Amino acid sequence: MTIKTQKDAEIFINGRYAGTGYTVKSLPRDEQHEIKVVNKGCEESLLTQPRFNKISLMGLFMDLGLMSIPTDFISGAAWNIYPNKVQLDATCTEDNS
């Protein structure tokens, strides 16, 4: 997952500090994640969603899906994070000041 924001904004993933300005992290794909950006007392957040990866169905051609499809579901490879590229700007407005 790629997260981009203002240069001095702090990035938090699931409540844990992940960097400032720009970060690339490998996250479990079969889970929802909270992305929060904080800058000068203002914050912006987003929830990601797990989405089914249709390429996992290609296992039907390889081994009739007997091994590959269950393995994809158990390992989490059957899912993708959506969105996997995020740009958030933590800018104060009248609503969130």
C-alpha positions in Angstrom: 0.0 0.0 0.0 1.3 3.5 -0.9 0.3 6.5 1.1 1.2 10.1 0.1 0.5 13.3 2.0 2.0 16.7 2.9 5.7 16.6 3.5 5.4 17.2 7.3 2.2 15.2 8.0 2.4 12.1 10.1 0.9 8.9 8.8 -0.8 6.3 11.0 -1.9 2.8 9.9 -4.3 1.1 12.3 -3.3 3.5 15.0 0.5 2.9 14.6 2.9 5.5 13.4 4.1 4.6 9.8 6.1 7.6 8.7 5.9 11.2 7.5 4.9 12.5 4.0 5.2 9.3 2.0 5.3 5.6 2.9 5.0 2.2 1.3 3.9 -0.6 3.5 3.0 -4.2 3.1 -0.3 -4.9 4.9 -2.5 -8.0 5.2 -4.8 -7.9 2.2 -7.8 -9.7 3.7 -8.4 -7.1 6.4 -9.8 -3.6 6.7 -7.2 -0.9 7.6 -7.6 2.6 9.0 -5.3 5.2 7.4 -5.0 8.5 9.2 -2.9 11.5 8.3 -2.3 14.2 11.0 -0.8 17.7 10.2 -0.8 20.7 12.6 -3.7 19.5 14.6 -5.8 18.5 11.6 -6.5 15.0 10.5 -8.0 13.1 7.6 -8.7 9.4 7.6 -9.8 6.6 5.3 -10.9 3.0 5.7 -9.6 0.5 3.2 -11.6 -2.5 2.1 -10.6 -6.1 1.2 -11.7 -6.9 -2.3 -11.7 -10.3 -4.0 -8.8 -10.8 -6.4 -10.3 -12.4 -9.5 -6.8 -13.7 -10.6 -7.2 -16.3 -7.8 -9.7 -18.1 -10.0 -6.9 -18.9 -12.5 -6.2 -21.8 -10.2 -9.1 -23.5 -11.9 -6.8 -23.9 -15.0 -3.8 -25.0 -13.1 -5.1 -27.7 -10.8 -8.9 -27.4 -11.1 -8.7 -25.2 -8.0 -8.2 -28.1 -5.7 -5.1 -26.8 -4.1 -4.5 -23.3 -5.4 -7.9 -21.7 -4.5 -8.0 -22.9 -0.9 -4.3 -21.9 -0.5 -5.2 -18.4 -1.8 -8.0 -18.0 0.7 -6.0 -19.3 3.6 -2.9 -17.1 2.8 -4.9 -14.0 2.0 -3.8 -13.9 -1.6 -7.4 -14.1 -2.8 -7.8 -10.5 -1.6 -6.5 -7.1 -2.6 -6.6 -3.8 -0.5 -8.8 -1.2 -2.0 -7.7 1.5 -2.5 -4.0 0.5 -2.5 -2.7 3.9 -3.5 -3.9 6.7 -1.2 -3.4 10.5 -1.2 -4.7 12.3 1.9 -4.3 15.9 2.8 -4.8 16.9 6.5 -5.8 20.5 6.0 -8.0 22.3 8.5 -11.3 23.6 7.2 -14.1 25.3 9.1 -15.8 21.9 9.6 -12.8 20.2 11.3 -11.0 23.1 13.0 
